[in-house]
Amino acid sequence: MKQIDEYLENNLERSLAELKRYVSQPSISAQGMGLRECAQLVRRMLEERGFETEIIATEGAPVVFGSRKGNKDRTLLIYNHYDVQPPEPLELWESPPFEPAIRGGKMFGRGVSDDKGHLTARLHAIDAILDLEGELPCNLKFIIEGEEETASLHLHEFISTNKRKLQAQACVWEFGGVDHRDVPMQYLGLRGICYVELSVESLGTDVHSGLGGSIFPNAAWRLTWALNSLKGPDERILIPGFYDKVKPPSPRDRDLMAKLPDLAEEYKSRYGVREFIKGLKGGNELKLEEVFSPTCTICGLTSGYQGPGSKTVQPARASAKVDFRLVPDQEPQDILDKLRRHLDGQGFSFVIITYLGGEAAARTDPEDEFIRIVVDTSTEVYDYPMELVPLVGGSGPIHPFVHDLGLPVATMGLSYPDTRAHAPNENIRLDLYLKHAKHMARVIQRFSN
Amino acid sequence: MKQIDEYLENNLERSLAELKRYVSQPSISAQGMGLRECAQLVRRMLEERGFETEIIATEGAPVVFGSRKGNKDRTLLIYNHYDVQPPEPLELWESPPFEPAIRGGKMFGRGVSDDKGHLTARLHAIDAILDLEGELPCNLKFIIEGEEETASLHLHEFISTNKRKLQAQACVWEFGGVDHRDVPMQYLGLRGICYVELSVESLGTDVHSGLGGSIFPNAAWRLTWALNSLKGPDERILIPGFYDKVKPPSPRDRDLMAKLPDLAEEYKSRYGVREFIKGLKGGNELKLEEVFSPTCTICGLTSGYQGPGSKTVQPARASAKVDFRLVPDQEPQDILDKLRRHLDGQGFSFVIITYLGGEAAARTDPEDEFIRIVVDTSTEVYDYPMELVPLVGGSGPIHPFVHDLGLPVATMGLSYPDTRAHAPNENIRLDLYLKHAKHMARVIQRFSN
């Protein structure tokens, strides 16, 4: 592996240049911006490595599929996404989000971590194997979608109808990384999600608040009251039956969680948290609550006048973006049904629910052979052994990979706690970029044996 | 008066051209845009009529003061404002807000009604008198401020310190107009207002909702709960002591209100109201509630992601614009104090209150001599006799005119129910513009006798 490592080190600049080109192409799925162009770019990146490629239309953004045969008839499926989060608020970026910039050993730009850097680091590992050995040791398949940041609306269907094409023995997930101590983490499962927009229209037009205030319904008030009915200041979600299917963590889960570090102080300093909610202070209680409890999060609110100073208007419309993070065995459709019934039952039948996507939670067995390969090879690259995390708080379309394709799914990647995914100044550490490429090359080699 | 009326009709185009120039100069006090330029423009407009003028600085936007002596030593003070509301949402305007356009007997543009058209129509009346008679029959003074749309933050102090300069025997208010039947209305009082921004900052930065949702405080949720504590779905305002100083309408008020038309159906069709709040159906109950009850209105909400599609972010900041309309004898400072105590008492001491302005309600005696002049002269211009309204729902800085300067204040103007003040497609009817000029000329003449 020494040769491979040297190759990866010596050609790092070339790979970073490719990442810069890739990040410079905006591809914002929430706004439908640049997706086709970016899919074409990704296709070319795969073709340059001799992959057979297809751009496959879905009802949403197209999926890029690539495959290349290797010496051994074992197939590793690699999942990535080419779409990114919206860059707003723009004024908080220190350099423009779509003009990637390297400063202090880091590259900054929207999508540099989530998820574009993951793809180029993996391609870097493949370049090393191909240039040094001429061919791949096993079959590789890439599935690179364009709607991950908008809840992968069409991926489940894509996977169901393309099971054969996607056949493999194991799957590498789109992301992974190290924690605040630089310890690589193996995330064995992801929470699910149910993302909705709640909107209220109470009048035909905005009205002067001096007229409407005493006698007309106010959309912003109605939305406030409807939201308040979902969750109170004690953080308990009030939708009847919401917690019915929640599986509590198993003893094995609790053991694994107990081994993980206490991040309370880390969170406080990194995110400016003055106090945790639910009276949490840290320790195992905080760790378990962080991932094994479902959530109801307001992601955005909009109504009426939002500029500087005062405008005396009664808004006709108001809306909120709300995401529910789901734990096993909650299902997005079931939560959606219960939300509708709850709002109707509380007198808020005027609230329109727009379903913006969802997926169920899924997990991989910590004893799986592929997980062992990923964990074992990590020790050659990282300073610390990989730690197993039974479930993480984020979501992703892991359910069809685990349940439809029947694959073990391993996470590995270049993320780190200050990577600022979804936030201004998203960035990657170049040392971790190189480590991910080294780790990836090893996983491909070991998987082929 | 026949000569005057003919003059006003024959020179209408010239006055409308002046209004177009005036509206074309944006002057958005909420955004601090174009105020100095607009004040200079107004000064020139007065100087062209031989007024002695001053632009007087305040801590906010400057006040334009103008005076011209007349034959008789009686002084009429005319109050107007040169600032306008923000034009947003821009996409709902049929023609650009600062490019005034005439269509179907109406002129459209931001501020065309509130309040720029009122000033130019009054200047039109003055032109007629000056051109036909050579001088004014009485002294006229104009006070034209630039912060009316942001609660006239510095006007009260300006009036207190310039009482001598503003000395007069009567005051014409900045606006007035007809109701849905084209009946001119005499608004004898205005509600007060207390306008605040409530803001919450719960984190140092926005965070991925998969991480923060279960354990970090969410600014949007905290704002939602704090707002919900102010008013529930029954519309009762929950701030302790909020209603303490509310004076119920007197028997005379009730008599005057009973004579006014029932606008329930009018409101439904004009504003797309499907149902009134508080179980109101119409009639005297609706009329009294509309103006004699104080309000708590959410004018705007903003937090987190508000673009299309989904973004899974937990917002660090959230804020709401809230206005309280006050009735006699509520005071804005008292309401502000009670709001702070209430939020603190409810566990919402983290909510920051920014006071964006306020004023108390004030009323003029319906039996005042100047009111009679305005009402009597209206019959020569309008098809119906003017009706007396003891109090209206809107607010304005009437308190210092009534209480510091000791003036009767009469409303007269070109507004009408579909004028869309503060909303997209603000407009005036040209027939009412001309009527207001005719009425104004008569008031000046009769006041001088």
Interface residues (C-beta under 8 A of the other chain):
Chain A: S29 A30 Q31 G32 Q85 P86 E88 E149 T150 A151 R191 I193 Y195 E197 L203 G204 T205 D206 V207 H208 S209 G210 L211 G212 G213 S214 I215 F216 P217 N218 A220 W221 L223 T224 W225 L227 N228 K231 G232 P233 Y267 Y271 G272 V273 R274 E275 F276 I277 K278 L280 L286 E289 E290 V291 S293 P294 T295 C296 T297 I298 C299 G300 L301 T302 S303 G304 Y305 Q306 G307 P308 G309 S310 K311 T312 V313 Q314 P315 A316 A318 A320 K321 D323 R325 G347 L356 G357 V392 G393 G394 S395 R420 A421 H422 A423 P424
Chain B: S29 A30 Q31 G32 Q85 P86 E88 E149 T150 A151 R191 I193 Y195 E197 L203 G204 T205 D206 V207 H208 S209 G210 L211 G212 G213 S214 I215 F216 P217 N218 A220 W221 R222 L223 T224 W225 L227 N228 K231 G232 P233 Y267 Y271 G272 V273 R274 E275 F276 I277 K278 L280 L286 E289 E290 V291 S293 P294 T295 C296 T297 I298 C299 G300 L301 T302 S303 G304 Y305 Q306 G307 P308 G309 S310 K311 T312 V313 Q314 P315 A316 A318 A320 K321 D323 R325 G347 L356 G357 V392 G393 G394 S395 R420 A421 H422 A423 P424
